[in-house]
Amino acid sequence: FLSGAGMHAGHMMNYTGMDVMARFRRARGYDVLFPMGFDAMGIAGEHYATKIGRHPADVARDLIKSYSEMIDKVGWSVSPETRVATSDPEYIKWTQWMFIQFWRAGLAYKSALPMNWCPECKTTYTNEELEDNKCPRCHGIIEKKEKMQWNLALSKYAQKLLDGLRDVNFDERIKKDEINLIGRSTGADIDFRVGDDVMTVYTTRPDTIFGVTFCVIAPEHKLLRKWLDDGRIENADAVRAYIKAAAAKTEIERTDATREKTGVQLQGVTAINPFTGREIPVFTSDYVLADYAYGTIMAVPAHDSRDWDFAKKFGLEIIPVLAGGEPDKVWEGDGPHINSSFLDGMNKEDAIASAIKYGTEHGVARGTVKYKLKDWGFSRQMYWGEPIPMIHCDKCGWVAVPDEQLPVMQPHMMDYRPTDSGESPLARATDWVNVPCPCCGAPARRETDTMPGWAGSSWYFLRYLDPKNDKEFCSRQQMERWMPVAHYNGGHEHNTRHLIYSRFWHHALYDLGLVNTAEPYARRTAQGLLMGNDGYKMSKSRGNGFMVADLVASVGADAGRVAVLSLGPWENNVVWTDGAMAGVQRFLKRVENLSDNLTDAPMTAEQERLMNQLIADVTERIDGMRFNT
């Protein structure tokens, strides 16, 4: 990933560790491909180019040149023929070609969805990209904004991505992060009638249905807008004011369990509990999110602390349906069912099964599996990204750019600032936008949104294998020889970003018969963060790190490489201090002094034993990436 400031401390640590592994494998007789490419597209490059007043393409070209020179100076044993860049036109061609294959397979679609919008950067982000629920680039407040945009059907692959973790050698923390992101749960969809409408609720505990005393709907929910438009809500002004206030809050604020619950009852609107026939009130509250499940909940205040707090604040009925706990306190444990009609006396598992069976038989509930994993919001309203290769025709709808016209490159624009309207700056290039429809020849318009920076980096490992191939993105022969990637290393921050995106991308290519393996990586490890002596992650803005060029100029490449690897265990966060080089200097002096003990005399039996023990010990340590011991 190209950083405008140059190669930094994180680059030094990550690639030096993998260089050790590559050299180690070669020394043991393996055929090793140690590639190096440049992730050169995306909003980071655009921001940096804007900051220095240059065009992103020129900045990317110069950075690739300077990074290549520094790679050679540091001495990483990368395979030079693999140095591709995601900004190369030939590379963009295949990224766009793959998108078109996904679209033809129903895995890419455009729809209106609530998205994370940064009013400063004027583009959208996925949940995974946010940092502390703020913009990952300017660190500003994120707003929810419904926008027409392209998406990739990541959620269709939730179970495959989960199952695939059984077949790979990933560090346990990495697997756990992916499992939590995918968020598989089993439960039931339950339909609550609200007048002529059906409000569906997903719950993992359908057995507590007899304790439901109210429902809550997210402020952004389409049903809520419908009821307002239909005039069914008597206190419409109060509800609209609450919706506006909720839109100004971040997701972290809304889901903070310690925050006092707020909400408004929808006067004139009630729901029918399908198991009891009772009429219950409906509220809107910002602790319910529109993009989780159906954006609605059935509230069981006796057994859920959030619902308990809400019920207490609004004076709502509380019906215990699980035995246990103390009087006038929420009970979130389990116990035999009570006050639950035909479920009375049952344990949790039996009651869940019986509730789903009853709901299915009566047409009001269905057993289901849900995932937290959402589809991948793929549109960006920026200039420096791969143009999405689609054309819209009023007669034909969306039409893919023909293969022979790929790649679709951005027109050269010096004013590539985002628009205030939410459109990509490419929308201003009308000569580029307006084209004939590839199908019928009628006037049509190019898509002006671009792809996220993750697009090109989701398949680069395949291009490394066959970078000069102009007939296909990678030959089957090269795939059969090298795939899956034997060892992929990266930071933990990518466990829920690049790793999940690239695994999905590869699974989709596999299902389309375009690659030879379902999983792209056989082994995945992660290093900890390199921290400054102030205890914070190294960064240019904090001034607590170092640039690779400065370190190499000061102490040399070898000393710098040893220094970053000797700070501590590979998987842990480690601290760089001003005295980090002192221990390295002593160690390298001892290595240099070994030459004084060299002799042509044959080894004694004891020396041979010690040598073999050393070889076994070092082999085990390098295999385990224990570079600091």
N, C-alpha and C positions, 0 to 999 in steps of 0.2 A: 504494500500500500504506500503510495507516494505521499510523503509529507513535504509540504512546501519548504520547511526549514532545512531539510536535508535528512540524511540517515541518522536516526537517534538511538538512544541507549536500548530501547526495546528491540529494535532491529538487531543490534549487536548481540544481545542475549539469545534471542530466538534462533537466529540463523547460525550462530556459532555452535550452539548445542546440536543442531541438526547436521552441521558440517562434521562434527565429531562422529556422529552416527554413520554418516556416509563414508568417511575415511575408514572407520572401523569395519564396516561391511566389506569394503573393497579389499582391505588387508586380509580378510578371512575368505576371500575368493569369490565373493558375490559379484554379479553384474549389477552395478548401481547406476540409477538415473537420479541425479540430484538437481532438479530443475529450479529455475528462478525466472519469474516473470514480473510484470508490473501492472498493478491494479490502478489504472490511470483515469478512469471515468468517475463521475459522481459529483455530489454537491461540495465535497471538501476541496476538490481541485478547482471547481468554479468559484468558491469563496476566496481561495488563495489568489487566483488570477484577478478577480475583481479588486482585491485589496492592493495588489501591486500595479494595477492598471494595464494588464496584458491579456492577450487572448488565451483561453485555456489550452488550446492545441499547441501553441508555442511554449507555454509553461510545461506541459506534459513532455514535449520533446526534449526540452533542456534538462528537466529533472531525470528523465530516463538516461540521458547521456552521463550526468553527474553521478547517478546511483550506480551505473555500470562501472564507471571508473573506480568508485569506492569499493564495490564488491571485489574487484581485482586487488585493490590495495590491502583490504582486510585479509584476503587470502582464502576466501571460501571456495571450496572445490566444486563449484556448480558447473553443470553441463552447459557450455556457452550456446549451443545450438537451440536451447529451449527458451531463450530470452524473448518471449512474446509480450505484448502489451494489449490490454483490453481495449485500448483506443485505436489500435491498428485497424484500418478499413477491412482487411481480410478477416480479422477476428470478429469485428462487428457484424460482418456478413453472416457468420455462422451463429452468433448470438441471436440475431434477428430471424434467421432460418428456423432455429429451434423454437422460438416463440410462435412462429406460424404453425409449426407442427403441433404445438400444445393447443393453439386455438382450434385447429382442425379436429383435434381429439376431444374438444369440449373442456379443456383444462385452462383455457384463458377466456375471460368474458368481461364485458363492461357493464357496470350497474351503479346505481346510486347507493352509497353506503356511508355511514358516519365514519369520518376519518380524523386523524390527529393533524391539525393544521397549525403551522407556525406562521403567525402574522408578520414576523420579522423576515424570515427566509422566504415566505410566500410559497411554501410547498407542503406536501403531505408526508407523513411518516407512519410506519407501522408501529404497533405497540412494542415489538421487540427492539426497535431502533431507539426508543426514548431512553433517556438517562435520568433516573429519579423523576420520571413523568414530565421531563422538560426536553426542549429541543436539543438533539445531540450536537448541533453545530453552534448555535448562538446561546444556548442554555436559557432561552426565554420560555415564557408560559405558553403552553399548548392549548389550543381551543378545539372543541369538537365541531366538525363542519361536515354536513352531508354534501357529497360531491360525486359526480359521475366520474368513474375511473376504472382502469383495467385492473383485474385481479387474476391471480393464478390460484387454482383450486387446491391449495395446500391441505385443506381439511379433508378432502377425499382420500388423502394418503395417511391420515392420522394413525390408523391401525397398522398399516404396512411399515411406517416409520418406527412404531412401537415394537412390532415383531422383529424388525431388522436388527434391533439392538441385541437380540439373543445370538446373532451370527457374527458379531464383531468383537474385537478386543479393544474396548474403550475403557479408560480409567473410570472407576465407579462414580466419581463426582460428575463426570461428563454424562454418563448414562442417567444419573439421577436428575440432572438439570433438564435433559431432554424429556424424560418421563414426566416431570412436573410441568413442563411447557405443554406437552401434548394433553395432559390432564384427563385421562380416561376415567369415566365414572359410569356406573349402571344405576338405573332408576326407572322412572315412568313419566310419560307425558300425560297430564290430566287436564281435561277440558272443563272449564267453568263457564257457564252461560251468563252473559251479560246482555240482557234484552235479546235482540236478534243476533248478537255477535257471540263468537266463541273466543274466550281468552285462554290460551293453552299455557300451562305451567309445567316446567320440568322440576322434578324433585328426586333426590336419592332416597327419600324416606316416605314412599306412598303409604306406608303403614300408619303414619301419624295423621292421616287425612281427617279423622274424627276430631282432632284438636285444632283444626283450622278455624280461626275466628275472623280473619280479614285477609284481603289480598292487597298486594302492592304492585304498581306498574311504574316502569321507568319514565322519567319526565320526557324523554325523547321518543317514546313509543308511538308507532303509527296509529294504534287504536285510540290512544289518548287524543291525538290530533283529530281523529275522525269524530269522537264524541264531542269535542269542542266545536268542530265545524257543524255538526248536526244540532247543536244547541241543547244537548242532553244534560250538560253539566250546569247546575244552577249557580254555582259560585265560580263562573268562568274567569272572571277578572283575577281572583286570588290564585287560581290554578295557573293562568298564563304568567302571572308575576313570579310564581314559584319556578316554573319552567325556565324563565329568563335567568333567575338567580342560580339555578342548578348549572346552567350552561357556562357560567363564569367560574365554576369550581373545577379543580383538577381531579383526576381519577383517584389519586392518593387521598385527597381531602374527603372525597365522597365515600371511600371504603374504609376510612379510619375507624376502627372498632371503638376507640375511646371517645370519639366525638359525639356530642349530643345529637340524637336523631331528630330530624325535621321532616315535615311532610304536610300534605293537605288532603283532607277527605274530599272525594268527588261526590258532592251532594247531588242527588238525583240518579246516581249510578250505583247499582249493587250487583253482586255476583251470587250465583247459586252453587253451593257446595254439592257436587254431583253424587256424593255418597250419603249425605244426610237430607238433601233438599232444602237446607236452611239458607235464608238470605243473609249475606254478610257484606259489610262495607268494603269499598275499594278506595285505596289511597294512592297518591303518587308521592314517591320519596326518592331522594337522590342517592340513597344507599343501594338502590337497585340499578344495575347498569344495562343499557339497551343491547349491548353486544355480547352479553353472556346468556346462553340458552335462548329463552324467548323474551327476555327483558321483563319478566314478571315473576312473582313469587307467591306461594301460598304460605301464610304466616301461621306458625305453630308456637305462640309465645311461651307456652309452658316449658318448651324444650329447645329453645334457641335464644341465646342472649340478646342478639340484635332485635329479634321480634319481641322479646320480653321488655326491653327498654322502650320500644316503640309503643307497645300496648299500655305500659304503665303511664307514659307521657300523655296518651290520648284517651285513657280510661276505657280501654277495650277489654272484652271478655277473655279470660285465660282458662282453658280447659286442659287439665293434665290427662294424658293418655298413656303414660308409661309410669309404672309404679316405682317409687324410690324418691330420694331427695328429701328436702326439708320444706316445711310449710312456708309459703310466700317467698320462695326462692326458685329461680330457674333450675331445672334439672336436665342436664345435657348428657347424662349417662343412659344406660339401657335398663330395662326391666320388663316384667310381664305387662301386657297391654291391659289397660282399664278404660272405661268410658268409651269403648270402641266397638260396640255391637258385636258382630260375628268374629272380630279379632280378639276379643277379651281372652286373657290367659295365655295368648301365644307369645313365643319369643320373637326376636327381631326377624330372623330369616324366614320363619314360617308366615309371619304376618305380612311381610313384604310380598311373598309369593301369593298369598291369599288375596291381598288388596289388588294386585295386578290382575289376577284371574277374574275377580269380581268386576273390575273396571273394564276389562276386555270383553267379558260376556255382556255387559250392559252398554258397551259402545262409548264409554266416557274416559277410558284410560288405556295406555299401551305401554308395555315394557320396552325400554330402549337403552341404548348406549350413547353417551354424549362425550364430546371432547372439548377441552378449552381451546384447542388449536384453531385459529381462524384462517381464512383464506388470506393469501399474501397480497396486500395492497401494492400494486406494481407500478402505478403511475406516479411520475414526479413532474412538477411544473417548473422545470429548469432547462437550461440550454445544454449543459455539458453531460449529457447522458445519451445512450443509444436511442435514436428515434424509434418509437413503436411502429413497426412496418405494416400499418393498416390504413386503409382509405375508406372514407364513408361516402356512399352514393345514395341519394334520395330514393332511387329506384331499386338498387340491389342490396342496400344495407351495408354492413361491413364486409369489405373485400380485402384479402391479403395482397400485399405487393408481390408481383410475380418474381420467381426466383432469379430470373435473368436481370432484374433491376436492383438486386441486392448487391452491396449494402446501400441502405438509405442513409446518407450522411447529412448532418446539419448544414444549412447554408452558412457561409462565413458572416458572422455578425459581430461588430464591435460593441454594440449596445445589446448585451444579452442579459440585462437585469430582469428579474421577475416582474410580472405585471401585477397591479393592484387588484385586477379583476379576478385573479385566481387562475388565469390561463397561462400556459407556458409562453416564454418570450418568442418561441418559434411561431406563435400565432401572428406575430407582426410581419413575418416574412411571407407576404401574400403570394408572391411569384412562386415560392416553394410549396406553399400550402395548396394552392388551386391546381388540380391536375385532372385529366380525364379518367373516368372509371375504367379499370382494367377489363371489366366484363362487358359493359355496354357502350363505353365511350362518352357517356354523358358527363357534364361538369361534376366534379367531386372534390372532396377536401382530404388532405392528409391528416392523420392523427398528429396533434402537436405536443401531447405529453411524451415524456421520455422515460426510459427504464431507470430503475434505481442502481446505485453502484454495485449492488449485490448480484446483478444479472450476469455480467461478464465473469465474475469470480466464482460463479456457481458451476462452471464446467472447465476451468482453465487446465486442470490436471489432465484432461483428455487432449487438449491442444498441445501440451508439452510433448506428447508422444509422437506428434506428426505435424510440426509447426509449418511446414512448407507445402502441405497437401492442399491443392486448389480445387480438388474434385469432391472432397468430403471433409468433415471436420476432423476425422481421425479414421484411419483404416482399421478394418477388423483385425488384420494381422498384428498391428501394433497393440491393439486392445488385448488380444489374446496373450501377447507376450508380457505386458506390464500390469494390467488391471487385475484386481483392485490395487489402489495405492497401498504399499506395504506399511508405510509409517507416515502419518500426518500429525504435525504438532502445531499448536496455536494457543492463544490466550483463552482463559475461561470465559471472557466476555463474548466469545464467538460461539459458545455452546448453544445459545438460543438465537443466534443470528446466522452467520455464515454456515455453520455446520448443518442446521436444520434445513436451510434453503438449498444448499448443494446436495444434501441427501435426497430431498424431494425431487430436485431437478433430474438427478441421476435415475431415481426410481421411475420417473415419468418417461425418460428416454428408454429405459429398459423395457417398460410395458409397450412402447412403440416399436420395439425390436431394433433399436438403434445402437445399443451398447450390449456388452456381453455379461455384465454383472449387475445385480440389483443394488448392491451397496458399493459406493465408490471407495470407501476406506476400510482396510482390514484392521488397522491399529490407529488409535487416536490418543495422544497424550497432550498434556497442557503444562506450561510452565507458570510459575507464580509471577506476580508483578515485581518490577524493579522499582524500589522506592528510594526517594531522596532521603538525606539525613534529617529532614524535617518531618519524616513519617508519612509524607504524602507521595502518591504516584508521581514518578518523574514526568515533568512537562515543561515545555518552553515557557509557558505563561507564569509558572511558579519559579522558574530560574533555579530549579533544584536538580537538574540533570546534566547530561553532557551530550555533545554531538560526536558521532563516531570519528569524523575527520579530525576533530581537536584531540581526541584520545590517541588516535594512531600517530598523529604528528608529535604528540608529547612523549609517549612511552613505547611506540611501536605496536604493530599489529599483534604479534605473539603475546606480549605482556597484556595487552588489552583483552585479548580472547581469554587468556587464563584468568584474568581478574573477574570478568563477569560470571564465569562458570564456577568460581571458587567461593562465591558469597554465601551459599547455603544450598539446601535441598532444592532440586529442580522444580518440584511442584509447589514449593512454598514462596510466599512473598519474601523478598530479600532487600536489605538496605545497603545502598552505596554510600560509603563515608569517605571523607578526605584521606583517611588512612588505608583505604582498600588496597592501594598499590604496594604498601610496605611489605605485607606478607608474601605477595606475589614476587617481589624483588628477591626476598630471601630464598624462596622456593627455586626460582630460576637460577640463582647463583649456585644452589646445591646441584642442580642439573648440569650446569656448566662445569662444576668441579668434578663431576663423575668421570670426565675424560682423564683426570689424573690417575684413575685406578684401572684404566683399560690395560689389558695384557693379552698376549697371544697364547698364553699357557692354557691347556685344557682345563675345563671345570672339574672340581672334585665332586664326589658323589653328593656331598652336602650342598654344594653350590648349585648343582643341577636340580636337587630337590627344591631348594629355595626358589630357583628360577621358574620351575614348573608351577609351584604354589603361587608365585607372583602373577604368572600368566593367567592362571585360573581365576585368581582374585580380581584382576583388572578386567578380564572378560565379563565376569558376573556384574561388576560395578557399572561398566559402560552399557551393557545390555539393559540394566535397570536405570540408566540415566543418572547414576549417582556420581556426578562429575566432581563434586566438592569433597569427596572422601579419598 
